């Protein structure tokens, strides 16, 4: 595996996945699952149940391809550094033991490795990343510059994530639950007014404002306009022009939209213009969810 200098010490220096390579403080062993416990500092908090079931089926069929990474707590117990998803799927598959790399690491190193491992797989939502960054800063007494070098991200990127924690709790939950995008959240942060942020957040949910819509509103707000006047000037909303051209879906399309949304377990969207042209959009929130949708398409063949 090629070294990545941008990662500071680097993921490669912390966790070695090369076949047969267990140099440094690593060793590989078959570990009983009942001796393994998740890391309480694991940044990732949500696991897609259906994706877990699919991984469990694969593990049951061909076994665990990639060992998980653990640290030894005492003689008969281990804590997960990387691979909680594989651990959970192995439990679902009915395995009693799995192969694992055993690392020697203290609490701070364990938390850092868990964060970097998840960032490499893009499994965390924006708020989980922000909270994990903040915890690393607090625990290791790092500056933002030092943290950016540690996790291999630009300082501006780290700063943008940390700023999300200044948003009202309701807005943070909206980001976490993917009700709004990080682009929406970044625009809201610049307002520095919790009341205005919540007001605009609710409008985003009600009217489905795009990031560009929100940026326009925030820019006008920064010029001294009241948020209520920007959102609803003379009874017109920020999205009123879009609504003029948006066509109501025929009843048959609405039924099909609901059916596809239920089938794919995601909010399938239809767009439709006056000429009868349109498109179907199937959104996904992670690489695991995309893989699940592709598998469903393959089954349809």
matplotlib code that plots the C-alpha trace (Angstrom):
import matplotlib.pyplot as plt

x = [0.0, 1.5, 2.2, 0.1, 2.2, -0.9, -2.1, 0.7, 1.7, -0.6, -3.3, -0.7, 1.6, -1.3, -3.1, -1.4, -3.7, -1.1, -1.6, 0.6, 2.2, 2.1, 5.2, 5.5, 3.2, 0.6, -0.2, -3.0, -5.1, -8.5, -10.5, -13.7, -16.5, -17.7, -14.3, -14.7, -16.4, -17.0, -15.0, -17.0, -15.2, -16.2, -17.3, -19.7, -23.1, -25.5, -25.3, -27.7, -29.5, -30.2, -26.6, -25.4, -27.7, -26.3, -22.7, -23.7, -25.0, -21.7, -19.7, -21.8, -21.2, -17.5, -16.2, -14.7, -12.4, -10.7, -9.7, -10.9, -8.4, -8.4, -6.4, -6.0, -7.6, -6.6, -6.0, -9.5, -11.0, -10.4, -11.7, -12.4, -10.2, -11.4, -14.1, -17.2, -19.4, -17.7, -17.9, -21.7, -22.2, -20.1, -22.4, -25.5, -23.9, -23.6, -19.8, -18.2, -14.7, -13.1, -9.6, -8.2, -5.1, -4.1, -2.5, -0.8, -2.4, -3.4, -6.8, -5.8, -4.2, -7.3, -9.7, -7.5, -7.2, -11.0, -11.6, -9.1, -10.3, -13.9, -12.9, -11.1, -14.3, -16.5, -18.9, -19.5, -22.1, -20.9, -21.9, -20.2, -17.0, -17.3, -17.8, -14.9, -12.6, -13.6, -13.0, -9.5, -8.7, -9.8, -8.2, -4.9, -4.7, -4.3, -4.7, -6.8, -3.6, -2.2, -5.5, -5.6, -2.2, -3.2, -6.3, -5.0, -7.5, -7.1, -7.3, -10.3, -12.1, -11.5, -12.7, -15.9, -16.8, -16.1, -18.2, -21.2, -21.2, -22.1, -25.5, -28.6, -29.1, -32.2, -30.2, -27.4, -29.9, -31.2, -27.7, -27.1, -30.5, -29.7, -32.7, -30.4, -27.0, -23.7, -23.9, -27.1, -25.5, -22.4, -24.6, -26.6, -23.5, -22.5, -25.7, -24.5, -28.1, -29.7, -33.3, -32.7, -30.9, -33.8, -36.3, -34.5, -33.9, -37.6, -38.2, -35.6, -37.6, -40.9, -40.0, -37.0, -34.7, -31.5, -28.1, -28.0, -31.4, -30.1, -26.9, -28.8, -31.1, -28.1, -26.3, -29.3, -29.6, -25.9, -26.7, -29.2, -32.5, -34.8, -35.0, -38.9, -38.8, -36.3, -38.2, -41.6, -41.5, -45.1, -46.3, -43.8, -41.3, -37.7, -38.7, -41.8, -40.3, -39.4, -42.9, -44.4, -42.7, -43.0, -45.7, -47.9, -47.2, -50.2, -51.8, -50.3, -46.8, -47.5, -48.5, -45.4, -43.2, -44.5, -44.1, -40.5, -39.6, -41.0, -39.2, -35.8, -36.3, -35.2, -37.0, -37.3, -37.9, -39.7, -39.3, -41.9, -42.4, -45.3, -43.9, -44.1, -40.3, -38.8, -36.5, -36.4, -33.8, -32.8, -30.8, -28.4, -26.6, -23.5, -21.5, -23.2, -26.6, -25.5, -24.3, -27.6, -29.5, -27.3, -27.8, -31.6, -31.2, -29.2, -32.0, -34.5, -32.6]
y = [0.0, 3.4, 5.8, 9.0, 11.8, 14.0, 11.8, 12.9, 9.6, 8.1, 5.4, 3.0, 3.6, 2.9, 0.0, -2.4, -4.4, -5.9, -9.6, -11.4, -8.2, -7.8, -5.8, -3.2, -3.6, -5.6, -9.3, -11.3, -13.8, -15.6, -13.8, -15.0, -12.5, -12.5, -11.1, -8.1, -4.8, -1.7, 1.4, 3.9, 6.7, 5.3, 8.4, 6.5, 6.1, 4.8, 1.6, 0.8, -2.4, -3.7, -3.2, -5.0, -7.9, -8.1, -8.0, -10.7, -12.9, -12.4, -13.3, -16.3, -17.5, -16.7, -15.6, -12.4, -11.2, -8.3, -8.8, -6.1, -4.2, -4.5, -3.5, -5.8, -4.4, -7.4, -11.1, -11.9, -8.7, -6.5, -3.2, -2.4, 0.2, -0.3, -2.6, -2.3, -2.8, -6.1, -7.1, -6.5, -8.3, -11.3, -11.5, -11.5, -14.2, -16.4, -16.5, -17.3, -15.9, -13.7, -12.9, -9.6, -7.5, -6.9, -3.4, -1.9, 1.5, 3.8, 5.5, 8.6, 6.5, 4.3, 7.2, 8.8, 5.5, 5.0, 8.5, 8.2, 4.7, 6.0, 9.1, 7.0, 5.1, 8.3, 6.6, 9.5, 12.2, 15.9, 16.3, 13.0, 14.2, 17.6, 16.0, 13.6, 16.5, 18.5, 15.5, 15.0, 18.7, 18.6, 15.3, 15.7, 19.5, 20.1, 23.3, 23.2, 23.2, 20.2, 18.4, 19.0, 17.5, 14.6, 13.6, 14.7, 17.4, 21.1, 23.4, 25.2, 21.9, 21.1, 24.6, 24.3, 21.1, 22.5, 25.6, 23.3, 22.8, 26.4, 25.8, 25.4, 21.8, 21.4, 22.4, 20.0, 17.2, 18.2, 17.8, 14.5, 13.1, 14.4, 16.7, 19.4, 19.2, 20.5, 23.3, 24.5, 24.3, 26.2, 29.0, 29.1, 29.2, 32.6, 34.2, 34.2, 34.5, 31.4, 32.8, 33.6, 30.3, 28.3, 30.5, 29.9, 26.2, 25.6, 27.4, 25.1, 22.1, 23.4, 24.6, 22.4, 25.4, 24.7, 25.6, 28.5, 29.7, 29.7, 31.4, 34.2, 34.7, 34.7, 37.3, 39.6, 39.1, 40.1, 43.3, 44.3, 42.9, 41.2, 37.5, 37.6, 40.2, 38.2, 34.9, 36.3, 39.7, 40.7, 37.2, 35.6, 33.0, 32.7, 29.8, 31.3, 31.6, 27.9, 27.0, 28.8, 26.4, 23.3, 21.0, 18.9, 15.2, 13.2, 10.9, 7.8, 9.3, 10.1, 6.4, 5.2, 7.6, 6.3, 2.7, 3.2, 5.1, 2.2, -0.4, 1.3, 2.6, 6.1, 9.3, 8.8, 12.1, 12.8, 16.0, 16.8, 19.8, 21.0, 19.2, 15.8, 15.5, 14.6, 12.4, 10.0, 10.5, 7.8, 9.4, 7.6, 8.7, 6.4, 4.0, 1.1, 2.4, 2.8, -0.7, -1.9, -0.1, -1.6, -5.0, -4.4, -3.4, -6.5, -8.7, -7.0, -8.2]
z = [0.0, -1.0, 1.8, 1.9, 3.3, 3.7, 6.5, 8.9, 10.5, 8.0, 8.0, 6.7, 9.7, 12.0, 10.4, 8.0, 5.7, 3.3, 3.0, 5.4, 6.7, 10.5, 11.2, 14.0, 16.9, 14.9, 15.0, 13.5, 15.4, 15.4, 18.1, 19.7, 19.1, 22.7, 23.7, 21.4, 22.4, 20.2, 20.8, 22.8, 21.0, 17.6, 15.6, 13.5, 15.3, 12.6, 10.6, 7.7, 8.8, 5.3, 4.2, 7.4, 6.5, 3.0, 4.4, 6.9, 4.0, 2.2, 5.3, 5.9, 2.3, 1.8, 5.2, 6.4, 3.6, 5.5, 9.2, 11.7, 13.8, 17.6, 20.6, 23.6, 26.8, 29.0, 28.4, 27.5, 26.0, 23.0, 21.8, 18.1, 16.5, 12.9, 11.5, 13.7, 10.7, 9.8, 13.5, 13.6, 10.4, 11.6, 14.7, 12.4, 10.3, 13.4, 13.5, 16.8, 16.0, 13.3, 12.1, 13.5, 13.6, 17.2, 17.8, 20.7, 21.2, 24.0, 24.2, 22.2, 19.4, 19.3, 18.9, 16.2, 14.3, 14.5, 13.1, 10.3, 9.4, 9.0, 7.2, 4.6, 4.0, 4.0, 6.4, 8.8, 8.4, 8.6, 12.3, 13.3, 11.6, 13.3, 16.7, 16.2, 15.1, 18.2, 20.5, 18.9, 19.4, 23.1, 23.9, 22.2, 22.7, 18.9, 16.9, 13.8, 11.7, 13.6, 13.3, 9.5, 9.1, 11.3, 9.3, 5.9, 5.2, 4.4, 7.3, 5.7, 5.4, 9.1, 10.0, 8.0, 9.8, 13.2, 12.5, 12.0, 15.8, 16.3, 14.6, 16.8, 17.9, 15.7, 12.6, 13.6, 13.8, 10.4, 8.9, 10.8, 9.5, 6.0, 5.9, 4.6, 2.9, 4.3, 1.7, 3.3, 6.8, 5.7, 4.4, 7.7, 9.9, 8.4, 9.7, 13.4, 14.6, 16.0, 15.5, 11.9, 11.3, 12.7, 10.7, 7.4, 8.3, 8.6, 5.2, 3.6, 4.9, 3.9, 0.4, -0.5, -1.1, -3.0, -1.6, -4.1, -2.9, 0.7, -0.2, -1.9, 1.1, 3.5, 1.3, 1.4, 5.2, 5.6, 3.7, 6.5, 5.2, 7.7, 7.2, 7.1, 4.3, 2.2, 2.6, 2.0, 0.2, -0.5, 0.0, -2.4, -1.2, -2.3, -4.5, -6.0, -9.5, -9.4, -8.4, -11.4, -13.8, -11.6, -12.9, -10.7, -11.3, -12.8, -10.3, -12.0, -11.6, -7.9, -7.3, -9.2, -7.2, -3.9, -5.1, -6.2, -3.0, -1.0, -3.1, -3.0, 0.6, -0.4, -1.5, -5.2, -7.0, -10.3, -12.3, -15.0, -17.4, -19.5, -22.5, -20.7, -20.4, -17.0, -15.1, -12.2, -9.5, -6.9, -4.2, -1.9, 1.3, 1.3, -0.8, 1.1, 0.1, -3.5, -3.5, -2.1, -4.9, -7.6, -6.2, -6.4, -10.0, -10.7, -9.2, -11.4, -14.5]

ax = plt.figure().add_subplot(projection="3d")
ax.plot(x, y, z, "-o")
ax.set_aspect("equal")
plt.show()
